[in-house]
Amino acid sequence: MQLLSLLVHGSLLFTRPNLAQESSCSAFDVREASIDTIHDALYGGLTTCRGLTEKFIARIQAYNPLINAIITLNRDALSIADTLDLALAAGNATGSLFCIPILVKDNYDTTDMKTTGGCLDLADSQPTHDAPVVVALKRAGAIILGKTNLHELALEGLSVSSLGGQTINPYDLSRTPGGSSGGTGAAIAASFAVFGTGTDTVNSLRSPASANSLFSMRPTRGLISRSGIIPISYTQDAIGPITRNVNDLAIALNVMASIGYDPNDNVTALLPPSSVGADYSTVGVVGSLRSVRLGLIETFFNRTDSEETSPVIAAVNAAVSSLTAAGATIVPISSSVYNSSAILEAYDTQKYEFRQEMNEYLARSSLHGEHPPSLDDLYKSKRFLVIPAQYSYVNTALLSSTDNATYATRKLGIQNLILALQTTFKEHSLDALIYPEQANLVVKIGAASQSGRNGILAAVTGFPVVTVPAGFSPATAEAPVGVPIGMEILGLPWNEAKLLSIAKTVSEVRRVRKMPVLTQEPVHASSMEEVPVIIPNTKNMPISYPAGIL
């Protein structure tokens, strides 16, 4: 009955999807399509930019009522596609993302769409400049189809917001899609676009990748400019891509990192000469894992036997066995330093930096449209959603600042943690550390918080990390292929190329990704005159998440 309710009431578009097989004249299948397969079809005359765009929009029309991953569609998407078709016909198809339909998380500034952070009080906030990374994506030829839902202001991992409602995991409609970039994760898993973008302050690129059988990259702090992104933490914020394969991850990273130094985000000054202009798309498989040493962080597992933890242990153990069989040396790491809960409690800087970062963002002269002038004004509006687990965080953030003595202590502690992490790599001659992204399955809708995640280590140290699919829980009636489980591969700073190479080899050794059954049927795409309006569904939010309560 709950499933039926979601299908009927998922949005104001109450039509059921047309699941007819696509006709021979438009036979290119966009499900699981990659950058390379799209370019092969496009340059081979098997499809057009407009045809591709219509097909992805048709999938969004058909399945977004089920998973509620999209906040808005780009009304210019079809005209952009037409312009690219003209360029293709004239022999001017340029850019590594030429005619690649993508989605961006709705905390990236865009001039052609509002930038809301999923917050009702920012529903009319209109940037007049694209974020630098959005500029880079457009210059590379990407078609930005629209913007994805997220956890309100990216502050948690459940992907529920006052403007966008609750995004639902396409593998199990009773579960969250991870977060905060859960809209992107669910959308890319359901083939609403070729890839998407996210942000990550603690776990938010990696949690949705793990929960949706996807790949993601949280880069070294300073590799990609964060300016033009709704901020949380100067210390911990990062942005990156979420994809269905490693090749697309590398190409997307190439484009996003092409900005280089940005004076509006001074951490990009950390970029070493060796990483300027690096071409990650040339990264291949290691070939053999015999020379690769991987440290397995034992303390990042929850060894309690339960329906929520045992599948994670089994999936990561199977992944480790595959890596060992392929020649990798696995080194157990059991240091008490690696305790995610303790690291989060001792070193998380968000609540000290959030108010100052947001106040600066909201006060920019380039931000037009009706919006609050400060974070305090936003929370006075009562036009927002704060889940109960965040009450203390938000109340503290409204008072705390980087002038607090506790903040200085945390920053010093982070430096000590970075030293400990560097020491672990040196002492064991490691190429990377591996561990489950989440010690338990992604939580059910209505849970108090997204529990058991291990992303805080990379978040506070700024080390790069790739998330790869590790397996699935056993199939059930609610989860026909099981619930996805992901594994993180963490490396030393500025070693993105090595991490991508290891990830590519892992993906070849252990082919894990499966499409979600509930969104796997092809959708017939008719010719469109204009981009349809997508209205997010806020009706099915758990009643324990009232908007505007502090």
MITIGU-405059 format. One line per 10 residues: for each residue x, y, z of C-alpha. Coordinates in pm, whole numbers. Layout:
<recs>
X Y Z ~ ...
</recs>
This chain:
<recs>
0 0 0 ~ 289 236 80 ~ 445 166 -261 ~ 116 234 -435 ~ 79 559 -244 ~ 422 673 -356 ~ 344 591 -716 ~ 16 780 -707 ~ 110 1077 -492 ~ 481 1115 -579
425 1446 -757 ~ 163 1650 -936 ~ 239 1455 -1256 ~ -2 1171 -1193 ~ 52 989 -1523 ~ 214 649 -1512 ~ 537 608 -1710 ~ 518 482 -2068 ~ 739 175 -2042 ~ 712 77 -2407
1030 -40 -2577 ~ 1202 242 -2763 ~ 1146 237 -3138 ~ 1419 140 -3381 ~ 1451 500 -3502 ~ 1561 603 -3153 ~ 1717 281 -3033 ~ 2004 428 -2832 ~ 1947 322 -2471 ~ 2037 592 -2220
2015 355 -1923 ~ 2364 315 -1775 ~ 2499 521 -2068 ~ 2853 652 -2027 ~ 3035 950 -2174 ~ 3212 723 -2424 ~ 2901 532 -2536 ~ 2710 857 -2585 ~ 2992 1011 -2789 ~ 3019 695 -3001
2645 707 -3072 ~ 2644 1082 -3129 ~ 2940 1093 -3365 ~ 2816 777 -3538 ~ 2484 941 -3619 ~ 2280 706 -3400 ~ 2137 987 -3187 ~ 2130 1363 -3145 ~ 2184 1597 -2854 ~ 1815 1681 -2849
1719 1314 -2868 ~ 1944 1231 -2574 ~ 1812 1521 -2371 ~ 1450 1423 -2438 ~ 1521 1065 -2334 ~ 1674 1162 -2001 ~ 1394 1410 -1932 ~ 1142 1139 -2015 ~ 1303 912 -1757 ~ 1281 1191 -1502
913 1243 -1586 ~ 847 872 -1552 ~ 1041 787 -1238 ~ 1091 1105 -1037 ~ 742 1069 -888 ~ 873 743 -739 ~ 1208 859 -596 ~ 1173 1240 -574 ~ 1534 1317 -664 ~ 1490 1633 -874
1407 1981 -743 ~ 1393 2158 -1080 ~ 1462 2107 -1449 ~ 1650 2352 -1668 ~ 1395 2515 -1898 ~ 1679 2590 -2145 ~ 1798 2228 -2171 ~ 1632 2156 -2507 ~ 1748 2481 -2668 ~ 2102 2414 -2548
2079 2068 -2704 ~ 1961 2221 -3033 ~ 2256 2460 -3032 ~ 2496 2170 -2977 ~ 2334 1977 -3262 ~ 2405 2272 -3491 ~ 2768 2272 -3374 ~ 2788 1897 -3439 ~ 2648 1938 -3791 ~ 2904 2211 -3859
3190 1994 -3739 ~ 3245 2204 -3427 ~ 3179 1944 -3159 ~ 3438 2024 -2893 ~ 3479 1956 -2524 ~ 3520 1634 -2330 ~ 3158 1662 -2212 ~ 3009 1764 -2546 ~ 2633 1694 -2529 ~ 2661 1500 -2202
2344 1551 -1993 ~ 2431 1598 -1626 ~ 2266 1706 -1301 ~ 2404 1935 -1030 ~ 2322 1940 -663 ~ 2103 2235 -572 ~ 2369 2410 -368 ~ 2576 2494 -679 ~ 2520 2851 -802 ~ 2358 2859 -1147
2239 3164 -1339 ~ 1970 2971 -1527 ~ 1811 2811 -1220 ~ 1752 2912 -860 ~ 2002 2787 -601 ~ 1807 2683 -292 ~ 1997 2432 -82 ~ 1659 2259 -56 ~ 1545 2537 178 ~ 1208 2710 144
1358 3038 260 ~ 1600 3025 -36 ~ 1337 2920 -291 ~ 1372 3251 -481 ~ 1746 3300 -435 ~ 1898 3368 -777 ~ 2274 3385 -835 ~ 2385 3614 -1116 ~ 2711 3424 -1166 ~ 2762 3053 -1221
2993 2882 -975 ~ 3337 2840 -1140 ~ 3288 2464 -1156 ~ 2953 2515 -1333 ~ 3131 2742 -1583 ~ 3387 2465 -1640 ~ 3117 2201 -1695 ~ 2934 2422 -1945 ~ 3255 2509 -2130 ~ 3330 2138 -2165
2996 2100 -2347 ~ 2777 1951 -2074 ~ 2401 2003 -2078 ~ 2286 2073 -1723 ~ 1942 1911 -1716 ~ 1847 2034 -1373 ~ 1922 2034 -1003 ~ 1892 1759 -746 ~ 1743 1745 -400 ~ 1969 1728 -96
1946 1722 276 ~ 1844 2073 385 ~ 2149 2300 336 ~ 2358 1980 314 ~ 2366 1951 693 ~ 2279 1580 733 ~ 2268 1254 544 ~ 1899 1170 507 ~ 1829 1379 193 ~ 1509 1540 318
1443 1912 273 ~ 1163 2162 320 ~ 1162 2252 -51 ~ 1246 1913 -204 ~ 1085 1668 38 ~ 1226 1322 102 ~ 1434 1159 -170 ~ 1387 783 -178 ~ 1644 512 -250 ~ 1560 349 -586
1694 13 -463 ~ 1466 4 -158 ~ 1178 251 -133 ~ 1175 217 245 ~ 1527 359 277 ~ 1703 691 237 ~ 1947 736 -54 ~ 2229 849 177 ~ 2314 1215 185 ~ 2348 1496 177
2387 1454 -201 ~ 2117 1187 -200 ~ 1921 1345 -483 ~ 2223 1314 -709 ~ 2291 958 -597 ~ 1933 839 -653 ~ 1908 1024 -987 ~ 2230 881 -1132 ~ 2145 530 -1012 ~ 1811 563 -1195
1982 696 -1512 ~ 1831 1043 -1500 ~ 2162 1174 -1640 ~ 2511 1050 -1726 ~ 2664 1181 -1404 ~ 2597 1431 -1131 ~ 2777 1654 -886 ~ 2771 1671 -511 ~ 2932 1830 -210 ~ 3097 1666 89
3149 1817 434 ~ 3157 1489 627 ~ 3024 1207 406 ~ 2804 1370 148 ~ 2960 1258 -181 ~ 3044 913 -54 ~ 2731 819 138 ~ 2502 850 -170 ~ 2757 668 -388 ~ 2770 384 -137
2391 367 -99 ~ 2327 369 -476 ~ 2603 141 -613 ~ 2796 432 -763 ~ 3146 580 -777 ~ 3244 916 -631 ~ 3555 1120 -572 ~ 3617 1354 -282 ~ 3936 1527 -401 ~ 4231 1658 -203
4143 1983 -30 ~ 4236 2257 -275 ~ 4209 2060 -600 ~ 3866 2198 -697 ~ 3742 2549 -618 ~ 3441 2559 -386 ~ 3343 2919 -457 ~ 2985 2966 -568 ~ 2868 2671 -358 ~ 2641 2719 -56
2899 2665 220 ~ 2912 2492 557 ~ 3277 2458 657 ~ 3590 2629 526 ~ 3795 2338 664 ~ 3584 2044 551 ~ 3383 2139 241 ~ 3473 1966 -86 ~ 3295 1911 -417 ~ 3317 1636 -675
3140 1401 -918 ~ 2916 1096 -869 ~ 2913 849 -1160 ~ 2827 495 -1264 ~ 3182 401 -1371 ~ 3543 503 -1309 ~ 3609 636 -1661 ~ 3330 892 -1625 ~ 3457 976 -1278 ~ 3802 1057 -1419
3666 1268 -1707 ~ 3433 1461 -1475 ~ 3719 1520 -1231 ~ 3933 1651 -1518 ~ 3675 1916 -1600 ~ 3595 2012 -1241 ~ 3964 2043 -1151 ~ 4046 2246 -1462 ~ 3969 2573 -1278 ~ 4305 2563 -1099
4379 2852 -867 ~ 4072 3058 -775 ~ 4129 3373 -565 ~ 3775 3336 -431 ~ 3874 3006 -268 ~ 4225 3049 -135 ~ 4276 2680 -49 ~ 4328 2630 -423 ~ 4664 2800 -367 ~ 4773 2467 -214
4761 2306 -560 ~ 5113 2177 -640 ~ 5259 2226 -990 ~ 5243 1850 -1052 ~ 4863 1856 -1021 ~ 4801 2162 -1239 ~ 4646 2044 -1565 ~ 4667 1676 -1469 ~ 4476 1449 -1709 ~ 4296 1190 -1499
4111 1050 -1801 ~ 4429 874 -1915 ~ 4440 668 -1597 ~ 4423 296 -1669 ~ 4401 -16 -1460 ~ 4702 -98 -1247 ~ 4726 -419 -1450 ~ 4822 -625 -1150 ~ 4755 -561 -785 ~ 5066 -753 -681
5257 -436 -604 ~ 4962 -265 -430 ~ 4947 -251 -50 ~ 4611 -164 103 ~ 4554 -97 471 ~ 4218 -230 594 ~ 4091 -14 883 ~ 3942 -279 1113 ~ 3806 -22 1358 ~ 3571 120 1091
3357 -196 1100 ~ 3066 -264 1333 ~ 3122 -634 1406 ~ 2784 -673 1575 ~ 2583 -945 1402 ~ 2258 -791 1275 ~ 2050 -751 960 ~ 2193 -399 920 ~ 2563 -468 986 ~ 2629 -827 878
2569 -759 505 ~ 2829 -480 516 ~ 3086 -708 677 ~ 3014 -983 420 ~ 3032 -746 121 ~ 3358 -580 224 ~ 3510 -916 319 ~ 3420 -1046 -27 ~ 3576 -737 -186 ~ 3892 -786 19
3907 -1152 -84 ~ 3883 -1051 -451 ~ 4161 -799 -406 ~ 4379 -1056 -232 ~ 4313 -1308 -509 ~ 4419 -1043 -760 ~ 4753 -1005 -580 ~ 4701 -709 -348 ~ 4862 -717 -4 ~ 4607 -639 266
4748 -493 588 ~ 4512 -488 890 ~ 4510 -148 1063 ~ 4371 -159 1417 ~ 4498 166 1568 ~ 4260 329 1813 ~ 4327 658 1630 ~ 4076 542 1367 ~ 3748 574 1548 ~ 3490 762 1339
3269 863 1630 ~ 3565 992 1829 ~ 3707 1184 1530 ~ 3369 1345 1465 ~ 3329 1440 1829 ~ 3681 1580 1870 ~ 3766 1740 1534 ~ 3451 1833 1341 ~ 3469 2208 1268 ~ 3130 2270 1105
2942 2444 1384 ~ 3226 2692 1436 ~ 3251 2790 1070 ~ 2894 2754 941 ~ 2746 3089 1049 ~ 3038 3295 921 ~ 3056 3107 591 ~ 2681 3133 530 ~ 2664 3500 627 ~ 2934 3578 371
2752 3377 103 ~ 2412 3537 172 ~ 2554 3890 176 ~ 2711 3873 -173 ~ 2598 4145 -411 ~ 2579 3887 -690 ~ 2301 3698 -510 ~ 1969 3836 -630 ~ 1610 3733 -569 ~ 1437 3724 -233
1662 3561 26 ~ 1758 3612 391 ~ 2056 3843 453 ~ 2207 3616 721 ~ 2188 3268 867 ~ 2016 3404 1176 ~ 1746 3561 958 ~ 1700 3234 772 ~ 1632 3045 1094 ~ 1400 3318 1218
1187 3274 906 ~ 1059 2927 1009 ~ 1075 2841 637 ~ 1324 2557 672 ~ 1356 2202 799 ~ 1574 2096 1088 ~ 1551 1734 1199 ~ 1558 1673 1576 ~ 1915 1541 1567 ~ 2030 1880 1433
1866 2109 1690 ~ 2173 2130 1910 ~ 2403 2172 1609 ~ 2208 2463 1460 ~ 2158 2640 1794 ~ 2530 2611 1866 ~ 2625 2723 1514 ~ 2418 3041 1550 ~ 2638 3142 1846 ~ 2977 2982 1776
3255 3119 1560 ~ 3617 3063 1469 ~ 3708 3290 1763 ~ 3612 3015 2007 ~ 3903 2863 2196 ~ 3758 2518 2125 ~ 3792 2584 1753 ~ 4167 2644 1781 ~ 4200 2322 1981 ~ 4016 2130 1709
4233 2272 1433 ~ 4545 2166 1622 ~ 4394 1821 1674 ~ 4334 1792 1300 ~ 4702 1859 1236 ~ 4790 1580 1477 ~ 4544 1347 1304 ~ 4699 1431 964 ~ 5040 1341 1107 ~ 4906 1011 1243
4752 930 906 ~ 5073 1011 720 ~ 5260 793 968 ~ 5028 499 904 ~ 5103 523 532 ~ 5477 543 592 ~ 5506 268 855 ~ 5317 14 644 ~ 5432 132 297 ~ 5068 170 192
4924 282 -140 ~ 4581 340 11 ~ 4351 267 302 ~ 4023 80 251 ~ 3716 47 471 ~ 3335 36 446 ~ 3185 379 378 ~ 2908 295 622 ~ 2929 29 892 ~ 2560 -53 850
2312 -41 563 ~ 2182 300 466 ~ 1909 385 716 ~ 1534 367 674 ~ 1324 675 599 ~ 1226 837 928 ~ 1550 746 1108 ~ 1686 1008 1345 ~ 2017 1036 1160 ~ 2236 860 902
2434 633 1134 ~ 2759 443 1103 ~ 2936 648 836 ~ 3317 667 819 ~ 3367 973 599 ~ 3491 1204 873 ~ 3854 1086 839 ~ 3891 1229 488 ~ 3669 1528 566 ~ 3885 1674 841
4225 1573 702 ~ 4151 1679 343 ~ 4293 1354 200 ~ 4141 1230 -129 ~ 3909 932 -137 ~ 3726 733 -404 ~ 3411 538 -322 ~ 3346 215 -515 ~ 3059 -36 -504 ~ 3148 -330 -280
2833 -540 -295 ~ 2470 -571 -192 ~ 2277 -701 102 ~ 2065 -1013 41 ~ 1764 -946 -181 ~ 1426 -897 -15 ~ 1076 -806 -128 ~ 1153 -440 -52 ~ 1500 -453 -209 ~ 1482 -682 -517
1859 -682 -578 ~ 1953 -592 -222 ~ 2070 -265 -68 ~ 2398 -130 -213 ~ 2712 -125 1 ~ 3017 88 -78 ~ 3387 88 9 ~ 3616 389 42 ~ 3972 397 -95 ~ 4167 678 75
4505 800 -46 ~ 4771 1057 24 ~ 4714 1419 -86 ~ 4738 1490 -460 ~ 4728 1119 -542 ~ 4397 1123 -729 ~ 4554 949 -1029 ~ 4675 658 -818 ~ 4337 625 -644 ~ 4151 626 -975
4388 363 -1111 ~ 4330 140 -808 ~ 3954 203 -826 ~ 3949 112 -1195 ~ 4134 -211 -1126 ~ 3900 -290 -837 ~ 3600 -230 -1063 ~ 3745 -469 -1322 ~ 3835 -736 -1068 ~ 3497 -713 -898
3208 -600 -1120 ~ 2942 -509 -869 ~ 2710 -240 -999 ~ 2350 -335 -1086 ~ 2064 -117 -1201 ~ 1782 -65 -952 ~ 1495 -294 -1053 ~ 1232 -36 -969 ~ 1360 211 -1232 ~ 1519 -23 -1484
1250 -36 -1753 ~ 1316 174 -2066 ~ 1096 478 -2121 ~ 960 591 -2456 ~ 1052 953 -2524 ~ 826 1162 -2744 ~ 937 1485 -2908 ~ 906 1772 -2660 ~ 813 2132 -2730 ~ 940 2248 -2393
1092 2114 -2074 ~ 818 2000 -1834 ~ 780 2148 -1488 ~ 887 1914 -1210 ~ 722 1975 -874 ~ 900 1806 -581 ~ 689 1598 -347 ~ 690 1714 14 ~ 376 1526 114 ~ 549 1202 210
803 1351 450 ~ 804 1159 780 ~ 587 1341 1031 ~ 880 1350 1273 ~ 1047 1608 1045 ~ 833 1922 1087 ~ 953 2229 899 ~ 1058 2541 1084 ~ 1103 2399 1434 ~ 1400 2489 1653
</recs>
